Amino acid sequence: MTLQFDGCAYFRQRLALSTLSYTPIKIKNIRSQENAPGLRDFEINLLHLLEKLTNGSKVEINTTGTSLYYVPGALTGGIVEHECSLQRGIGYFLELVLYMAPFMKTALELRLKGVTNDRDDPSVDLIKYSAIPIMKRFLGSDDGLELKIIKRGAKPNGGGEILFRCPTKMKLRPCQWIDAGKIKRIRGVAYAMRVSPNLANRLIETAKGLLLKFLPDVYIYVDHQKGQNAGLSPGYGLTLAAETKNGSVISAESCSMPRVNEGDTTTITIPEELAKEAVFKLLDEIYKAGAIDSFGQALTFHYMALNQADVSKVITGPLNSYSMQYLRYLKQFFQIMFKIENTKEKSKDELNGSDEEKIDDDDDDDDDDELKTGSPKILLTAVGIGYHNLTKTLI
Amino acid sequence: MDEKHKSFRKQTTGVKAERRKKKKNQEENNQINTTTTSSSTLEDAKRRNPKAFSIQNPIKAQQEFRRTQDIKEKRIHLPEVDRTPLELPPVIVALVGPAKVGKSLLMKCIIKNFTRQKLTDIRGPVTIISGRKRRITFIECRNDINSMIDVAKIADLVLLLIDAKFGFEMETFEFLNIAQIYGLPRIMGVLTHMDLYKKMNKQLNKRKTQLKHRFWTEIYQGAKLFLMSGMKNGEYIQRDVHNLARFISVMKFKPSTWKTTHPFVVADRMEDLTEPELIRTNPLCNRTICLYGYVRGCPIKSDTPIHIPGCGDYKLNNISSLPDPCALPADRSTKTKQARRVLNEKERLLYAPFSGVGGIVYDKDAIYIELGGSHSHRPSNNNEKTRPINEYVANILSTKKTIEEKVASSQLKLFSDSEPIIAEDEQEIKRRKMKFETENDENNSDDEEDNEDIDEQEENDEEEEEEDINEESEQEEFGNSWKENISKKFAISYIPSKNINWTKLIYGDNNNKINENISSKEIDSINENRDEVGGLFHVSREKKIHLNDQEDYTLMNQNEKHNWNLDEICNLIRDCFVTGKWEKDKDAANLLAEDDAFDDDDNDELFGDFEDLETGETNKEENDQMDYDDNEEDDSEKIKLENKKAKLKSIFDAEYDQSKDPDSAYLDELKKEVEIQTKLNRSEFENMPDDIRVLYEGYRPGMYVRCELTQIPYEFVNNFDPRYITILGGIPITESHMGYVQVRLKKHRWHKKILKSKDPLIISLGWRRFQTIPFYFIQDHNMRHRLLKYTPQHMYCHAIFYGPITPQNTGFVAVQQIAGKTDFRVTATGVVLDLDKSTKIVKKLKLIGTPFKIFKKTAFIKGMFNTSLEVAKFQGASIRTVSGIRGQIKKFVKEHPGAFRATFEDKILLSDIIFLRAWFPLQVPKFYTPVTNLLMPIEQKDQWQGLRTVGQLKRDMNIRNEPNIDSLYKPIERKERIFRPLQIPTQLQHDLPFHLKRKTSESTTIKDPIEEKQRVAVILEPQEKKMADIMKMFTTVYKDRLKTKQRTQTNRNNQYQKQQKIQELKRLQKHKQLKKLVYKKLGQIESRKTKTNSRHGKQTNNDSIDE
């Protein structure tokens, strides 16, 4: 039953699915071609976190660290504290936990310490904006679901801390999420730690200036941390989230470069530019997103697959390579295939049935008739595998 | 007597008459004034007499309310999504009963009743068509516990046969108890052997009622019980059978949760696919087999783990659907209703491949004669292309892959452009193995060929489609080239062209190739971009990272930089915002207009034409309508009207549903949700072709499938007996691993012995039957899992064992032994509570020590531990003496190894024993072995013997343990205990109140009874004796003297007292005389005074007072 993989790519996806399907995995040739072969510190750290969350899991790593054998245990949850590696943001670790959190034995209360905001991994703010509404849909309520940022910490030295709470569920609810809805408001948070609070205000000013052209309802909070809560390194950034009428959230973010050396001049240090980047990223997400943004894709597919044996549907923009790989892994681990359709065609077909004039209009590139809602959307349909929480205790 | 009474005349005058008149007048006035008086009377009464209308007994009222609410709530069931397919698999009807009760005969009779065919020897399941919409699979249950367990898991309806002459047998009750665990199927009793009683006998009737009532208590009051009243020509009477068949064909079923969440196939055909060459060279090699049957339960997917009860766990290598051998007749809607309900002879199909007698096989509506073994007639098979043996051999030599794997791969490579020849070859092999060389099968094979052709065609089609797509995209590029450019410029990740085939991109056949292409491109682009961005990743590395070693980032390329142009973007996404344009059906303006129209119409319907009197305007319906007509076309108006009607209907429905029960709003909503989900589940893949639909949904229940399994032990094939049913139980991937299963367990009340921890037990849980070693325990109030040596007699306890992970709330049944006849084999039943990878079970451990030195409340204790290290580990632990004096371990001492100092709450005795209560965690042995009864030789299939218990082993091998002598019971000898007399301090005795004081004064020289007993007789020396004699003499003399002295003293005392008394008497006499004299004198004076008083009147009186 053991599944075999090569290389370190999609490490978290493999671990999450292995744990949830109780299938042992073997990963070989991890960075075997590189100068520094083997698993990195943050990957080892991730495995440690997984060991804390599970009972009876077994990890075997060879001496060079290029091959890994992982036998999953039962997810226990409870109160867990973990010091994350500073090489990656907390988002890297938290994302893995999101996949498994509803299927624990006892409700999870996880404290993660490390880098809350950085440029490469989704920041905690982004996860809070994007993932929590998705989880809420599939869990049925947000009772006991919480993501709290206690301290912030930027890249080189970290020092941030978050608290993530998630209830356990016997099974998830199927979800039909086929109408994204129009964006009704834009919210965001501009954070600054160990820098002048003025920077946050400058971020907001620029971002609002750009966003108000689209929508009047824009509000960006300032989160300027002081003292202990500001972590150990300076940094600032902006996370934006567009909320639609149907409750889906599209989010994007931008964060300052970490300070490496004193004389290092990095490209983005000016808050105005950073804010502009964040805004355009958000607009790009809006262009690409359907009911979920690109961060939420894999997570949504995951919950759709690990659902009751009912049909779930979701509409998205083009899939990113991460979620595409996730779909492949879902098939490999759970034998589940998603039905993927292009919605535009479908709607065209429907229109064909009703009246033909409109299509002519479309072909004529008449801007008035076609709605400008970004990229072509695709509709994903799946029948859940009837996943059950097998660790929860009955009394 | 018939004297007429004078009628009563109302008085017309007087007070009463006036009052009446007044009342009458008032009523008349009221009637004129208001009509509401009658309704207000109740309120009036309530106001006047509030007590009469208030709750009399609040507590009683509360209880009543609660009860009604309870009943109301109990009636409600949680609505569940109905996941059953439209075309159901055949219903499984199992015939269960002890031996020699008439199961086979009844089955034959029922089948004959349905199909008009007479089967001589029935083996394995028989599928028939019983009606337009129902198929039935009959299964005869063997009379052994394994078969009964398997049948109880799969049966929808059980015909429980009871020998009326003999009465209920143990097997019947065993089966009922087993069936209850897995969700009781429908059960109908059938009484046979009634003909052994004389007809219309009183005894018979009595017997019938007796059996009926016992049956009812076991199932439910009023459960159906059929009578097979007699035999005719060696068969049951047709009327009886017909009645029974009628009931079977109209019965409704509700499958258990287990069955709705787990797929299974009851095999009704088995083929051995192993290479004959392999078998020839190694007859004991593992086999590849094919099992056929209907999918039941829930959809099954290929590659799912399956368990064959009685054989073991396997993986479903390949599954494919076959044309239904027993398909339901097509609906002939053109004919009349009457004709449609009845099956004609051709439609009465029968399918029972196992039931061949001497080469005769029943298949569909014909009988086929089999010629020898399945492989014997391959060369003569004209339809199939025979392949040279060379190729065969070459194949075997060249590849280590088994054919099954190839078959699987061919399945996977449905869309590939890889060589299609392989798939064809597979098909050929499959066909060669077909057993039945008949017309029908030819048809089948033809069908398969056709399918292949279709597949190929489809592939071709797809290719063509691809090309088409490419063309289309090209065209589009040509048309919308500017747009494409913009999107390319704008989008961060690559934007696919409109008609990208995502399914192919993701699941496409040559997954890896496509992936590599895409991902490597992506990576390249990322790398380039990184170079552009710079800064973050300065690690110098090769230009090309290996595909498998790319870093794990969720948002791969979020840090790219682009030239943003706000206006372009704005143009592309402006309708994503509420400020943008809306769809036609959601546009606020449109909706408003529609609503207005709707409201207007509503108003019109309500009021029709009316004239506003105030303004003088006339509102005419026609005008409005006319306006509409002018504006819109007829069709659109029709649609609008329909929409309006639908809207109204939905509103009405909602209102109606709500008004039924105002409290059930939540439930209604839930029901609606479930209904929507059910509809969606049904409709989503409805119009898809089956071969694609199967990929998304799996093989639906009701499909006839061929399941290929590899690595089956040869015993399964060699010892195959179709009378023992073979189930392929599908298991979700999450349940296909082992762990510790915690269950709530109760010993069956009819099982005679209690169960012992660590004794092996055969448990049937989920699909599996296995032997394992359970530990029994009980959960203490602090959630501690305390080990029990034995199960309680009549109480639930918990048990934990190593076994397959099965969802919580699944029931299980335990049996101690399969082989051999015991009293009542169902040992225990229970339900799964928890699943984990470790155990928390503990055993109580008492460490014992003895004090060797005691100071006040401190004591030094030894014998509890062996080393000071052990003591150090237990520092601070609480200890206790037998009498309950509590203490604490302080620190080790060096005097004895393992001795320690401890303090207690009171002084302990040297004779005390000190306990340390501890809990020792136990390891549950990882023992799990499936019951492989299907692998046993045919005669021994019910003789499976697993691990024996220690007791059994000892009994079998005649071993008796020598007991520990200390543990033996010996007569107890106890010394009589003598207590010291109670000593009360003199002071205390003095202070005691009288009633507590000692009444009898004891001699001061109380001898100590203990000392007395322990005194030793002394033999004196002569010298000493002389001295002693002299001393004795002296003492006697002294005593005598003392006596005389005392006597004289008492005499003297007496005399003295006498004298004293005399003197006292004299003194008293004197005193008396004196008194007498004085009183005499006084009396005289008094008398004189009274005389003078009488003379002088008041004056003297006063004087006397003065005196």
Interface residues (C-beta under 8 A of the other chain):
Chain A: M1 F5 D6 G7 C8 A9 Y10 F11 R12 Q13 L20 S21 Y22 T23 N29 I30 R31 S32 Q33 E34 N35 N55 G56 G73 A74 G91 Y92 E95 K105 R119 D120 D121 P122 P174 Q176 K182 I183 K184 L210 K213 F214 L215 P216 K245 M257 T266 T267 K276 E277 F280 K281 L283 D284 I286 Y287 K288 S294 F295 A298 Q308 A309 D310 V311 P318 L319 N320 S321 Y322 M324 Q325 L327 R328 K331 F333 F334 Q335 M337 F338 K339 I340 N342 K344 E345 D363 D365 L371 K372 T373 G374 S375 P376 I378 T381 A382 V383 I385 G386 Y387 H388 L390 T391 K392 T393 L394 I395
Chain B: V81 R83 T261 C298 P299 K301 S302 D303 T304 P305 G479 N480 K483 S487 F490 A491 I492 S493 Y494 I495 P496 K498 N499 I500 W502 T503 L505 I506 Y507 N511 N515 I518 S519 E522 V533 G534 G535 L536 R541 E542 H546 L547 N548 D549 Q550 E551 D552 Y553 T554 L555 M556 Q558 N559 K561 H562 W564 L566 I569 C570 N571 L572 I573 R574 D575 C576 F577 V578 T579 G580 K581 W582 E583 Q677 L680 N681 E684 F685 L695 Y696 E697 G698 P732 I733 T734 E735 S736 H737 G739 I805 P807 Q808 N809 V832 L833 D834 L835 D836 K837 S838
